[in-house]
């Protein structure tokens, strides 16, 4: 299989000009602004901490995770969907970890023991 040739600067400029033209005509959507990830996470945590205390939040969490998974069986799988799947796997693994502690009659553990138990999911 032949290697793809790199685009020349002229080709890059032509593509950029064509993209700007198509965006101006409304054929292509405008570029999305970059997401400030740190601020986004801080806002999300703040909103979560300020939520009304009620017992139905687990329902909303389940629905939110299912939206983030976006599993429809077709198309590409986004990094966000993988992150949501990791959260599900971590929740199940943490539950299993605590059940195993109970079976052993323990109620204390080290952070290192917990990390060893879940690191394969975190590093996946």
C-alpha positions as CSV (number, residue, x, y, z in Angstrom):
1,X,0.0,0.0,0.0
2,X,1.4,3.3,-1.0
3,X,2.1,6.0,1.5
4,X,-0.1,9.1,1.4
5,X,1.7,12.2,0.3
6,X,1.6,15.1,2.7
7,X,-0.3,18.2,1.5
8,X,1.6,21.1,0.4
9,X,1.1,24.5,2.0
10,X,-0.7,25.7,-1.1
11,X,-3.1,22.7,-0.9
12,X,-3.7,23.5,2.8
13,X,-4.4,27.1,2.0
14,X,-6.8,26.1,-0.8
15,X,-8.7,23.8,1.5
16,X,-8.9,26.4,4.2
17,X,-10.2,29.0,1.7
18,X,-12.8,26.5,0.4
19,X,-13.9,25.7,3.9
20,X,-14.3,29.4,4.8
21,X,-16.3,30.0,1.6
22,X,-18.6,27.0,2.3
23,X,-19.1,28.2,5.9
24,X,-19.9,31.7,4.7
25,X,-22.5,30.3,2.3
26,X,-24.0,28.2,5.1
27,X,-23.2,24.9,3.5
28,X,-20.8,23.9,6.3
29,X,-21.5,24.7,10.0
30,X,-19.2,27.2,11.7
31,X,-16.3,25.9,13.7
32,X,-17.1,25.0,17.3
33,X,-15.1,26.9,20.0
34,X,-12.7,24.8,22.0
35,X,-14.0,23.5,25.2
36,X,-12.2,24.6,28.4
37,X,-12.1,21.2,30.0
38,X,-11.0,22.3,33.4
39,X,-13.7,25.0,33.7
40,X,-16.3,22.6,32.3
41,X,-15.5,20.0,35.0
42,X,-15.5,22.7,37.7
43,X,-18.9,23.9,36.6
44,X,-20.3,20.4,36.4
45,X,-19.1,19.5,40.0
46,X,-20.4,22.8,41.3
47,X,-23.9,22.2,39.7
48,X,-23.9,18.7,41.1
49,X,-23.0,19.9,44.6
50,X,-25.7,22.5,44.5
51,X,-28.5,20.2,43.3
52,X,-31.7,19.7,45.3
53,X,-31.5,16.7,47.6
54,X,-34.0,14.2,46.4
55,X,-34.1,10.4,45.9
56,X,-34.6,10.5,42.1
57,X,-31.1,11.5,41.1
58,X,-30.1,7.9,40.4
59,X,-32.7,7.8,37.7
60,X,-31.4,11.0,36.1
61,X,-27.8,9.6,36.4
62,X,-28.8,6.4,34.6
63,X,-30.5,8.4,31.8
64,X,-27.5,10.7,31.5
65,X,-25.0,7.8,31.3
66,X,-27.2,6.1,28.6
67,X,-27.2,9.3,26.6
68,X,-23.4,9.6,26.9
69,X,-22.9,6.0,25.9
70,X,-24.9,6.8,22.7
71,X,-24.9,3.1,21.9
72,X,-26.9,2.5,18.8
73,X,-24.9,-0.3,17.3
74,X,-23.8,1.8,14.4
75,X,-21.3,4.6,13.8
76,X,-18.1,5.5,15.5
77,X,-17.7,5.3,19.3
78,X,-16.7,8.6,20.8
79,X,-14.1,9.0,23.6
80,X,-16.9,10.4,25.7
81,X,-18.8,7.2,25.3
82,X,-15.7,5.2,26.4
83,X,-15.5,7.5,29.5
84,X,-19.1,6.9,30.4
85,X,-18.5,3.1,30.0
86,X,-15.5,3.4,32.3
87,X,-17.6,5.0,34.9
88,X,-20.1,2.1,34.8
89,X,-17.3,-0.4,35.0
90,X,-15.7,1.4,37.9
91,X,-19.0,1.5,39.8
92,X,-19.5,-2.2,39.4
93,X,-15.8,-2.9,40.4
94,X,-16.0,-0.7,43.5
95,X,-19.1,-2.4,44.6
96,X,-17.4,-5.8,44.1
97,X,-14.3,-4.5,46.1
98,X,-16.5,-3.6,49.0
99,X,-18.4,-6.9,49.0
100,X,-15.1,-8.8,49.0
101,X,-13.9,-6.7,52.0
102,X,-17.1,-7.6,53.8
103,X,-16.7,-11.3,53.1
104,X,-13.2,-11.1,54.5
105,X,-14.5,-9.3,57.6
106,X,-12.5,-6.2,56.9
107,X,-13.7,-2.6,57.0
108,X,-10.4,-0.9,56.2
109,X,-8.2,-0.8,53.2
110,X,-5.4,1.2,51.7
111,X,-5.6,3.5,48.7
112,X,-3.0,1.3,47.1
113,X,-5.2,-1.8,47.5
114,X,-8.1,-0.1,45.9
115,X,-6.0,1.3,43.1
116,X,-4.6,-2.2,42.3
117,X,-8.2,-3.5,42.1
118,X,-9.4,-0.8,39.6
119,X,-6.3,0.3,37.7
120,X,-7.0,-1.9,34.7
121,X,-10.2,0.0,34.1
122,X,-8.6,3.4,34.7
123,X,-5.8,2.6,32.3
124,X,-8.0,1.0,29.6
